[in-house]
Amino acid sequence: MADVNYIFLLSLFIIALGYFLKRINVIPEENGKAIAKVIFNVTLPAVILKVTRTIVFSASLILLPLINILYGIAMALIGLLVFKNYPKKLKGLLVMTMVGFNVAHFSFPLIDGIYGQEGMQYIALIDAGNAFTIFVVCYIFGSLFSHDSDSNEAKIDVKKLLLQLGKSAPLMTYIIALILNFSNAQLPIFILDLIDILYRANTPLSLLLLGIYLNFKFKKSEWYNILKILFLRYMFGLLLGLFLFFTIPSTQFLHLTRLILTISLILPVGLAVIPFSVEFEYDQELTTMITNLTIIISYALIWVLILLLDG
């Protein structure tokens, strides 16, 4: 295990560098979309292939993605209850930001830097569940209240949903990696070396991207709804995470597994909600504001949690 403070400070510097490069217009936020596409379609699949292909599965590990999926559905239902009297489009936006996490871009660099391959195999399994949560659960609840759903009857475009899933490079890579894992298939040395190079590029690119997307301009008029979302996400995430950490027997989950599961429940809002909000014609600025704030809060909370629970 690497020095926690050193890894967090190093990561913070790279995030700050990304923000600085945006501020001096070397890498405008619009260009961040190109970096996001490289991460999403190239370096992140390399991370998934490298980690997931070699996981030694046990029955208990199946709980990691399952907990993420069930928690995402539960948070969506809580959002529907809390925001039931809100205007349709605002309700859809707020429910979307209740569901799913930024696992790959945010936690992969930190977990890899602190815990290496051992930690990565656990967070990768959680991300497998999160991929379903984001691209199915979040997308469905977002679409229910979009401009395409003007009637009271809920409508879901199944064809569009399946197309969305098929276009998700990380989700498809998880399927390929699991097939390779269960079949014990061996990849050529050249392919393994290529995956390793791209794997190492994921951490700096992801941290730079977080900095590029950071924005500290917030509308005062939106604070009430923003604070509601933040309170609900972090209250339920912390309560459930700490409950699982202290109650799951060590015979079922190792200390590191329980710690990473706890961390995974207080991660930021997934970046995918931003393009979703564009597709559904929601308030993109409000979505970005919530996403940015959760990045800052999660970074501080996870740093403290690791020091307290693993210090």
N, C-alpha and C positions, 0 to 999 in steps of 0.2 A: 504493500500500500504506500502510495506516494504521500508527501506532505500536503495535507488538505489546504492549508492557508496559501501555500506556494501555488498550487494548481488553480485555486480560485482567483488569486491575484493576477496570475499569468493570463487566465481566461478573461478577467475583467479588463486587462490592458488591451487584449486583442479586440474585445467588444468596443472599448473606447476608441481604438484606432479606426474601426469601421465607421463609428459615429463621426469622428474627426474628418475622415476622408469624404464623408457625405457633406459635412458642413462646409468644407472648402471646395466642394463641387468636383472633386477628383472622381468620385463614384456617386453620381446622383441616385436618389432612391429609385428612380425608374430603371436604372441599370442593375439595381439589386434583384430585379425580377429575372435577369439573365443568370446571375449567380445562383439564385434559388432553383432555376431549371437545371443547372449543372449539378447542384447538390442532389436534387430530387431524382434526376434521371441517370446520374453517373456515379457520384461518390457514395451516396446513401445505399444504392443497391450493392455496391462493393462491400460496404460495412455489413449489410445483411447477409450476403453470401459468405463472407469470411467467418462471421460469428455463428450464424444459425446452422450452417452446414456441419459444424463440429460439436454442437450441443449434445451432451449425453442426457437423453430425456428420462424423466421418472414421472410417475403418476402425479406426484404433488406439483410438479412444475406446470402442469396443464392449468392449475388454478391461477397462474399469473395473468395470462391473457383473458381468462374467463372473468376474473375479478374486475379487470378494466372495462370489459364489455357490459357487465351487469351494472357497474357503477355509472357508466355513461348513460344507460337507459334510465336508471333511477334519477340521475341529475336532470335529465330531460323532463321526466314526469314532475319533479319538484318545480322546475322552471315553468311548466304549463300551469301548475297550481298557483304559484306566486304571481305570475304575470297574466292570469286568465282574463282580467278586465282591461288589459292594455290594447291599444290599436293593433291590428293584425300584423302589419309589417314590423313594428317595434317588438312585438311579442316574438315573432320568428327570429329576429336578430338576437334578442337576449337569450332565448332558449338555445340557439346555436352556440353562443359563447359560454354556455353552461356545460357543454358536452365536449369531451375529448381534450387531449393535451398535445403540447409541442414536445414530443419525446425525442424525436430524431435530431432536430437542429439544436435543441437546448441541452438535453441531458446526456446524449451520446458523448460529446466532447468532455464533459465533466466526469462522467462515470469511467470513461476510457482512461483519462488522465490520472484518476485517483485509484481505481480498482483494477484496471487493465482488463484482460480477457475474461477473467472470472466474473467481474461485475457486468461486463458487456453481454454475456450470455443471458443474464436475468433481465436486463433492461430491454434486450432485443425481443424476448418473449412477450414482455409487457407491450412493446411497440407493435407486435403482431396483432394483439387484441385492439390496440389503439387505432390501427389502420382500419379495422372493421368499424370501430366506434365513429371515427371521423367520416369515412367515405360512405357509410351506410346510415348509421343512427343520426349523426349530425346533419347529413345531407337530406335525409327524409324529413326530419323535423323542420329544417330550414325551408324545404320546398312546400310544405303544407301551408305555410302562411305567406308565400311569395305572391308576386303580381299575377302569376299564372293560376292562382287558386282563389278566384274571386267568390266562388259559391261557398255555401256553408259545408258542402260535402268535400271531404279531404280527397285530394287527387295526387297520386304519385305516378310519375312517368317511369315505369319499370325499365323500358328500353334505354332511357337516358341514364338511369341509375346503373344499369349493367355496363353501359358504355363508359361511365365515370370510373367504375371499378376496373374495367379492362385497360383503361388509360393510366392507371396508377402503377408506375414502375416499382415502387417499394412493395406494394401488395403482391404483384405478380412475382417479384423476386423472392418474397417469403415462400410462396408456393413452390418455386423452383428449388430454393434452398432446402425446404423440408423434404422434397422428393429425393434430392441428392443425399440428404442425411439418412433417411430411412432405407435407401437402396445401397448405402455404403459406396456410392459411385466416386471414383477418383478423377480429379481434373488434371489436365496436363500441367507441368511445371510452369510453362510460359503463362498460362491463364492464372495460376495461383500467384505468380509474381506480379502480374498486371493488377489483380484484385488487391494485393497488398499495397501497391503504390497508390492506387485510388483510395484505399481505406485510410491511409495516412493523410491524404489531402482533405478528407472530410472535416476533421476538427478545425483547422484554421479557417476554412471557407465558411463553416457553419457559424463560428463565433463572429467573423467579420460581418456576415449577413445579419446577425442579431443587432450589431451596432448600426448597420446601414438602415435598418427598419425602425430603430429607436426614434421616438418623436416626443418632445416634451410640451407640445402645444395642445392644451386640453380646453374644451369649452366648459365654462362654469355651469351652463344650463343643463349639462348632461350628468353632472356629478351624482345626483340622487340615484339614477339608474345604474351608473358605474359602481357606486359604493354597494348597492344591492348585490350586484353580480360578484364583486370581490368578496363580500361577506359570505355569501352562500358557497362559492367555490372553495374558499380557504377554511371556512368553519367545518363543512362536511368532510373536506379532504383531510384536514389535520385530525379531526375526531376519529374518522375511520382508520386512517393510517396508523395513528398511535395505538388505537385499540388492537389492530391486527399485529402490530410490532410486539406488544406486550402479552398478547393472549395466544398467538399461534405457537404451539410447542416447538422447541428447537429440534426435536426429532423429525418434524415434518419439514420445517424450513430452517436453514442455517441463519445465523445472525445477519450475514451480508444480504441474503435473499429478503429477509424481513425489512431490513433497512432500505433497500432499493425499492421494495413495494411501497413503503411509507413515503419515500421521496416522490414516487411516480404519481401519487394522488394530490400533490401540490405543485405540479408543473404548470407552466403558462398555457394560455389558450393556444390551440393549434393554429399555425399560420394558414392552414387551408381554409379557415373561415373567412379570410379576406377575399380570395377569389370567389368563394361561395356567395358572399354578400354582394359582390359585383354581379354575379349571374342572376341572383334573385332580386336585384335592384333595391337592396337594403341600404342603410346609411353606412357607407364604407368608412367614413371618417370616425364614426362612433365605434365601429368594429375595430379599427386600427388603434384607437385610444385605449380600449379595454385590453387588447392584445399587448400593447406596449407596457401598460401598468403591471400586468401579470408577469411580464418578463423581469421587471425590476423587483417586484415583491417575491417572486419564486426564487430568484437568485439569492436574495438575502436570507430567506427562510431555510433554503436547502443548506446553505453554508452553516447556519446556526444548528440545524438539526444534525448534520453530520458530526459537528464538533461535540454536541451533547450526547448523541446516541452511539457514536463510534470513536469518541475522543479518548 
